[in-house]
């Protein structure tokens, strides 16, 4: 049993696994932050501009519950057991997805640019090939030391 635990400890302590765990935790926190941004800051002014629509309560009743509708809020429809299509929640999630996708695009683009900058340019060549005898000679040479050709 201790061998299995030792192998698991080695597996779990690898850098990639820890990086993945940190990425998932940060991603979850970022998702919650974006969800709050959309639901609490972006959609209320849009709903106000569109005639005081509360997007979280924008739904279509497919089948009434008991008591039968009309239902003023999605919560009251769910409480009555009504079957609904939740358009407002879908719109909120769609806007959240677009914001997260754009943020991830910016992160990937930035990482790609940083990786391109880190790649050092190829060093300048220190040798060249003699066009007559095809041997390798220093770049600054004006005469080939092998065939004595003038370059």
C-alpha positions in Angstrom: 0.0 0.0 0.0 2.9 2.4 0.7 4.2 1.9 -2.8 0.9 3.1 -4.3 0.9 6.1 -1.9 4.4 7.0 -2.9 3.6 6.8 -6.6 0.5 8.9 -6.1 2.5 11.5 -4.2 5.1 11.6 -7.0 2.3 12.0 -9.5 0.4 14.7 -7.6 3.6 16.7 -6.9 4.5 17.0 -10.6 4.6 20.6 -11.7 2.0 20.2 -14.4 -0.6 18.7 -12.1 -0.2 21.6 -9.6 -0.4 24.1 -12.4 -3.6 22.5 -13.7 -5.2 22.6 -10.2 -4.3 26.2 -9.8 -5.6 27.0 -13.3 -8.9 25.3 -12.5 -9.3 27.2 -9.2 -8.5 30.5 -10.8 -10.8 29.7 -13.7 -13.7 28.9 -11.3 -13.2 32.2 -9.5 -12.9 34.1 -12.7 -16.1 32.5 -14.0 -18.0 33.5 -10.9 -16.6 37.0 -11.2 -17.7 37.3 -14.8 -21.1 35.8 -14.0 -21.6 38.5 -11.3 -20.3 41.2 -13.7 -22.9 40.1 -16.3 -25.9 39.6 -13.9 -25.2 42.5 -11.6 -23.6 45.2 -13.7 -24.1 44.7 -17.5 -27.6 43.2 -17.8 -29.6 45.6 -15.5 -28.8 48.7 -17.5 -29.5 46.8 -20.8 -32.8 45.7 -19.3 -33.6 49.3 -18.2 -32.9 50.6 -21.7 -35.1 47.9 -23.2 -38.2 48.8 -21.2 -37.3 47.8 -17.6 -36.8 44.1 -18.5 -35.3 41.9 -15.8 -33.4 39.4 -17.8 -33.2 36.9 -14.9 -37.0 36.7 -15.0 -37.4 36.6 -18.8 -39.0 33.1 -19.4 -41.7 31.4 -21.4 -44.1 29.0 -19.6 -44.5 25.7 -21.5 -46.8 24.1 -18.9 -48.4 25.7 -15.9 -48.0 24.3 -12.5 -50.3 24.5 -9.4 -51.5 27.1 -9.0 -51.7 28.0 -12.7 -50.0 31.2 -13.9 -49.4 34.0 -14.8 -46.2 34.0 -12.8 -44.4 37.2 -12.1 -41.0 35.7 -11.5 -39.1 32.7 -12.5 -38.8 31.7 -8.9 -42.6 31.7 -8.5 -43.0 29.6 -11.7 -40.5 27.1 -10.4 -42.1 27.0 -7.0 -45.5 26.2 -8.7 -43.8 23.4 -10.7 -44.2 25.1 -14.0 -42.1 24.0 -17.0 -40.3 27.0 -18.4 -37.8 28.1 -21.1 -35.4 30.5 -19.3 -34.5 32.9 -22.0 -33.1 35.6 -19.7 -30.7 33.1 -17.9 -29.6 31.8 -21.3 -28.8 35.4 -22.4 -26.9 36.0 -19.2 -24.8 32.9 -19.7 -24.2 33.7 -23.3 -22.8 37.1 -22.4 -20.7 35.5 -19.7 -19.3 33.0 -22.2 -18.5 35.8 -24.7 -16.6 37.8 -22.0 -14.7 34.7 -20.8 -13.9 33.7 -24.4 -12.5 37.2 -25.1 -10.5 37.2 -21.9 -9.0 33.8 -22.7 -8.2 35.0 -26.3 -6.3 38.0 -24.8 -4.4 35.7 -22.4 -3.4 33.2 -25.2 -2.4 36.1 -27.5 -0.3 37.6 -24.8 1.4 34.3 -23.9 2.1 33.7 -27.6 3.7 37.1 -28.0 5.8 36.5 -24.9 7.0 33.2 -26.2 7.9 34.7 -29.5 10.0 37.4 -27.7 11.8 34.8 -25.6 12.9 32.9 -28.6 16.4 34.2 -29.3 17.2 35.1 -32.9 19.6 32.6 -34.6 23.2 33.6 -33.9 25.1 35.1 -36.9 27.0 32.5 -38.8 30.8 32.3 -38.0 31.7 30.3 -41.1 30.8 30.2 -44.8 31.4 27.8 -47.6 34.2 28.3 -50.2 32.4 28.4 -53.6 35.4 26.6 -55.2 36.4 23.7 -52.9 33.2 23.7 -50.7 35.0 23.6 -47.4 34.0 25.6 -44.3 36.0 28.8 -43.8 35.7 31.8 -41.4 33.2 34.5 -42.6 35.9 37.2 -42.5 38.3 35.2 -44.7 39.2 36.8 -48.1 41.2 33.8 -49.3 40.4 30.1 -48.9 43.1 28.4 -46.7 42.5 25.1 -48.5 42.4 25.9 -52.2 43.9 29.5 -51.9 41.1 30.9 -54.1 40.4 34.6 -53.7 36.9 35.2 -52.3 
